[in-house]
Amino acid sequence: MTTKSIKISEETYKKLVEVAGRLQAELKRSISIEDAIKYLMRRRISDLSGSWDVSDEEVQEIKQSLRKGWKAWRRYV
């Protein structure tokens, strides 16, 4: 297996370590930084489905905001 070195910021490294730590606790086995990166690369937006608990009021606010934004956008297109 070929390996490559990459440069990442300290902040990114810390976040990868956090992800690896959460995975390790969840899976109850050792997780490498590479495992954490592979996990993040497999995630899709659909994985977040149901993870955001919103009220009916918040849904209406979001819809109104989107309508307003699209209306403004159409004026400039």
Secondary structure as UniProt FT lines:
FT   HELIX           10..27
FT   HELIX           33..42
FT   HELIX           45..48
FT   TURN            49..50
FT   HELIX           56..76
//
